[in-house]
């Protein structure tokens, strides 16, 4: 806030103070009570202060004044007033006793706060609901005492008086494209705006931006003057390129709607529209990890109580049904403001559970790829957390600092924006990786309603099927419930139509020094998965298994000479894809491929090149087969990256094959070369996409693929 605006506000406060004697007490009390009830404590306290001096305040109104002093960060004054109040006949008032406990917590005197809350439990007027609340506060005091003994070397400092005001500044978000600029929401009152004492009045939030230039804040003003209305306008997030802003707007908190805008100052190119997340509620807050992955907090009947954290993924243009992130994170209390670090496995959020130091604290949890579970959240501790509320945590791009909001009583007032500076960079923030806990299987089976073609005949629409991806960490993990539940979802789709066949492809990272061993391990894992499917009633003849080892990585496993663990995790996956064998049935299906998304910094071209070799019609070279896959290792030379292993359902043998060729002539030429290299039994095989074509159906397929005629009448 600029000095001129602060001066006007101070003057406004002085005028209210000066005019007190010219108004009746009833009018002033009504005015103060209106401000008190709608949360404008800085205005209410001025009136209560003067009326208190004149001796006209009842004990109830003195308590209100002490609450206002507390809320406006005059914590010593609040403590003095409430202590004097407790000495009177008002001693048994539960609100006064509770307020004193909160004052102690805000002051960091957690032992005194615990004693005060325990005294409150002995008061006869305490209701069961308040008793439960007080017990929670005692538990928080206990947590705070332990955490206060573990203060780390993080430096926390206010964003300064230029940014923070006596009102609320919340949800700081760094610019995507300009490192020195960030945005925030504030309900600061503009100069010249007449005060509103209606108890139902909601002081509106607007969206602001500011820049850090030469260590000083400047350019503090509206994010976009065209987006700020007379009601609430709250920034939520930006898209990955920083070209689209997500925000919510409305006259009342209960009526907020979610919108997007192109975030361009030129009105002629602005595109304002609704955010396509129809499952959101007005009170929800959202965080976009990527443009296709969103986390948000919400109160829902299927939750664990209060606000829970959920996630949704956008695929094929549609957002999935929100999924609760689970009981390891969510509790009967409130979990809000999720922030997922670039590694896709480190979550930071706010919670008012009993492990906090008072109110909302910032917690972090790590997702374990091996156990497929979130670790027990840990409190970030002091000095990041305090005896008050900490919310809206965001790591800086530098990884050495973060921004958050807190209403700690050492601040300017209300919620202020703070910076936390860490001694070491947050390594999980180095590179963006796909979250493992989002790797659940989605069904893409659509209904086949009848529709009429141009001639008026009724025909069936195609069934749309996309492949599914499951991530794993080790062979042992394939039998864990977290994995088999995902297998069961594939089985549900697979079993719904007997015409379907299934390909199971297993990829791995470079887990051994031998690419041949990686291939063998992959095909054995594929066998283990097939065994599970067969145990669930699927015919083994309907399943084809393939092992690719580390030959076709989708992500780099080393970056700048350092191991990229995120990339290794992405490479260890199982891809399920459906297929049918004959062209007539094939016409009834639409088979898509949902390629796992990888950050461009760590993306490997090997996987994309491999998939490009799988034209609708392609030819592969069968080099050698064996009843023991280990025997194939001896035949894998320096060109191992071109090979994979497939198990033949008819012979039961493991076959070593090359990637595909678009034309039979090219494949035949390659076959001849391979024969001179020692693969004397090399054979050309025809594939449709990634699946071997049945010999008895080749003639039917040739009508669609004329090059098949060369293969059918080959002379090898």
FENNORNOR-V336285 format. One record per pair of residues at least 4 apart in sequence whose C-alpha atoms are under 6 Angstrom apart, sorted by the first residue. I is the first residue (numbers start at 0). J is the second residue. If there is no record, write none. Layout:
I/J ; I/J
//
This chain:
0/161 ; 0/162 ; 1/161 ; 13/17 ; 24/28 ; 28/32 ; 30/196 ; 31/43 ; 33/196 ; 33/197 ; 33/198 ; 34/39 ; 34/43 ; 34/196 ; 35/39 ; 35/40 ; 35/43 ; 36/198 ; 37/198 ; 37/200 ; 40/44 ; 40/67 ; 44/48 ; 44/64 ; 44/67 ; 47/51 ; 47/64 ; 50/55 ; 51/55 ; 51/56 ; 56/60 ; 56/61 ; 65/77 ; 68/73 ; 68/77 ; 69/73 ; 69/74 ; 69/77 ; 71/412 ; 72/408 ; 85/89 ; 85/90 ; 86/90 ; 93/97 ; 94/98 ; 100/112 ; 100/115 ; 100/116 ; 103/108 ; 103/112 ; 104/108 ; 104/109 ; 104/112 ; 104/386 ; 105/386 ; 105/387 ; 109/140 ; 113/137 ; 113/140 ; 126/130 ; 135/353 ; 138/353 ; 139/353 ; 139/354 ; 139/355 ; 139/356 ; 139/357 ; 142/354 ; 143/147 ; 143/356 ; 146/380 ; 150/381 ; 153/420 ; 153/421 ; 154/419 ; 154/420 ; 155/418 ; 155/419 ; 156/417 ; 156/418 ; 157/417 ; 158/416 ; 158/417 ; 159/163 ; 163/415 ; 164/411 ; 165/411 ; 165/412 ; 166/187 ; 166/412 ; 166/413 ; 167/185 ; 167/186 ; 167/413 ; 167/414 ; 168/184 ; 168/185 ; 168/414 ; 168/415 ; 169/183 ; 169/184 ; 169/404 ; 170/183 ; 170/391 ; 171/182 ; 171/183 ; 172/181 ; 172/182 ; 173/181 ; 174/180 ; 174/181 ; 175/241 ; 179/210 ; 179/211 ; 180/209 ; 180/210 ; 181/208 ; 181/209 ; 182/207 ; 182/208 ; 183/206 ; 183/207 ; 184/205 ; 184/206 ; 184/207 ; 184/233 ; 185/204 ; 185/205 ; 186/203 ; 186/204 ; 203/230 ; 203/231 ; 204/231 ; 204/232 ; 205/227 ; 205/232 ; 206/221 ; 206/222 ; 206/233 ; 206/234 ; 207/220 ; 207/221 ; 207/222 ; 208/219 ; 208/220 ; 208/221 ; 208/222 ; 209/217 ; 209/218 ; 209/219 ; 210/216 ; 210/217 ; 210/218 ; 211/215 ; 211/216 ; 227/232 ; 230/249 ; 230/250 ; 231/248 ; 231/249 ; 231/250 ; 232/247 ; 232/248 ; 233/246 ; 233/247 ; 234/246 ; 235/245 ; 235/246 ; 236/245 ; 237/241 ; 237/243 ; 237/244 ; 237/245 ; 238/243 ; 238/290 ; 242/261 ; 242/262 ; 243/260 ; 243/261 ; 243/262 ; 244/259 ; 244/260 ; 244/262 ; 245/258 ; 245/259 ; 246/257 ; 246/258 ; 247/255 ; 247/256 ; 247/257 ; 247/258 ; 248/255 ; 248/256 ; 249/254 ; 249/255 ; 255/281 ; 257/274 ; 258/272 ; 258/273 ; 258/274 ; 259/271 ; 259/272 ; 259/273 ; 259/274 ; 260/270 ; 260/271 ; 261/269 ; 261/270 ; 263/269 ; 283/296 ; 283/297 ; 284/295 ; 284/296 ; 285/294 ; 285/295 ; 286/293 ; 286/294 ; 287/293 ; 288/292 ; 288/293 ; 291/312 ; 291/313 ; 292/311 ; 292/312 ; 293/310 ; 293/311 ; 294/309 ; 294/310 ; 295/308 ; 295/309 ; 296/306 ; 296/307 ; 296/308 ; 296/335 ; 297/306 ; 297/307 ; 298/305 ; 298/306 ; 303/330 ; 303/331 ; 304/331 ; 305/332 ; 305/333 ; 306/333 ; 306/334 ; 307/329 ; 307/334 ; 308/324 ; 309/322 ; 309/323 ; 309/324 ; 310/321 ; 310/322 ; 311/319 ; 311/321 ; 312/318 ; 312/319 ; 313/317 ; 313/318 ; 327/373 ; 332/352 ; 333/350 ; 333/351 ; 334/349 ; 334/350 ; 335/349 ; 336/348 ; 336/349 ; 336/391 ; 337/347 ; 337/348 ; 338/346 ; 338/347 ; 339/345 ; 339/346 ; 340/345 ; 340/428 ; 341/428 ; 341/430 ; 341/431 ; 342/427 ; 342/431 ; 342/432 ; 343/432 ; 343/433 ; 343/434 ; 344/365 ; 344/366 ; 344/434 ; 345/364 ; 345/365 ; 346/363 ; 346/364 ; 347/362 ; 347/363 ; 348/361 ; 348/362 ; 349/359 ; 349/360 ; 349/361 ; 349/390 ; 350/359 ; 350/360 ; 351/358 ; 351/359 ; 355/360 ; 356/386 ; 357/386 ; 357/387 ; 358/387 ; 358/388 ; 359/388 ; 359/389 ; 360/384 ; 360/389 ; 361/379 ; 362/376 ; 362/377 ; 362/378 ; 362/379 ; 363/376 ; 363/377 ; 364/374 ; 364/376 ; 365/373 ; 365/374 ; 366/372 ; 366/373 ; 367/371 ; 367/372 ; 369/472 ; 380/384 ; 387/407 ; 388/405 ; 388/406 ; 389/404 ; 389/405 ; 390/403 ; 390/404 ; 391/403 ; 391/404 ; 392/402 ; 392/403 ; 393/401 ; 393/402 ; 394/401 ; 395/400 ; 395/401 ; 398/424 ; 398/425 ; 399/420 ; 399/421 ; 399/424 ; 400/419 ; 400/420 ; 400/421 ; 401/418 ; 401/419 ; 402/417 ; 402/418 ; 403/416 ; 403/417 ; 404/414 ; 404/415 ; 404/416 ; 404/417 ; 405/414 ; 405/415 ; 406/413 ; 406/414 ; 431/598 ; 440/467 ; 440/485 ; 443/464 ; 444/463 ; 444/464 ; 445/462 ; 445/463 ; 447/459 ; 447/460 ; 449/458 ; 449/459 ; 450/457 ; 450/458 ; 451/455 ; 451/456 ; 451/457 ; 452/456 ; 461/587 ; 461/588 ; 462/588 ; 462/589 ; 463/588 ; 463/589 ; 464/589 ; 464/590 ; 465/590 ; 465/591 ; 465/592 ; 466/575 ; 466/576 ; 466/592 ; 466/593 ; 467/574 ; 467/575 ; 468/573 ; 468/574 ; 469/572 ; 469/573 ; 470/572 ; 471/571 ; 471/572 ; 477/482 ; 480/484 ; 490/494 ; 499/578 ; 499/579 ; 500/541 ; 500/577 ; 500/578 ; 500/579 ; 501/542 ; 501/576 ; 501/577 ; 502/542 ; 502/543 ; 502/544 ; 502/575 ; 502/576 ; 503/544 ; 503/575 ; 504/545 ; 504/546 ; 504/573 ; 504/574 ; 505/521 ; 505/525 ; 505/546 ; 505/573 ; 506/547 ; 506/548 ; 506/571 ; 506/572 ; 507/548 ; 507/549 ; 507/570 ; 507/571 ; 508/549 ; 508/567 ; 508/570 ; 508/571 ; 509/549 ; 515/632 ; 517/548 ; 518/546 ; 518/547 ; 518/548 ; 521/546 ; 521/548 ; 522/545 ; 522/546 ; 525/544 ; 532/537 ; 533/537 ; 533/539 ; 544/645 ; 545/644 ; 545/645 ; 546/643 ; 546/644 ; 547/643 ; 550/640 ; 551/605 ; 551/606 ; 552/570 ; 552/605 ; 552/606 ; 553/570 ; 553/603 ; 553/606 ; 554/566 ; 554/601 ; 554/602 ; 554/603 ; 555/566 ; 555/601 ; 555/602 ; 555/603 ; 556/562 ; 556/563 ; 556/566 ; 556/567 ; 557/561 ; 557/562 ; 557/563 ; 579/585 ; 597/602 ; 598/602 ; 612/659 ; 613/659 ; 613/688 ; 614/688 ; 615/687 ; 615/688 ; 616/686 ; 616/687 ; 617/659 ; 617/660 ; 617/661 ; 617/686 ; 618/659 ; 618/660 ; 618/684 ; 618/685 ; 618/686 ; 619/657 ; 619/658 ; 619/659 ; 619/683 ; 619/684 ; 620/656 ; 620/657 ; 620/682 ; 620/683 ; 621/656 ; 621/681 ; 621/682 ; 622/655 ; 622/656 ; 622/678 ; 622/681 ; 623/654 ; 623/655 ; 624/653 ; 624/654 ; 625/652 ; 625/653 ; 626/652 ; 626/653 ; 628/653 ; 635/639 ; 641/657 ; 641/658 ; 642/656 ; 642/657 ; 643/655 ; 643/656 ; 644/654 ; 644/655 ; 645/653 ; 645/654 ; 646/652 ; 646/653 ; 646/654 ; 647/651 ; 647/652 ; 660/666 ; 663/667 ; 673/678 ; 674/678 ; 674/679 ; 685/692 ; 686/690 ; 686/691 ; 686/692 ; 701/705 ; 701/707 ; 709/713
//
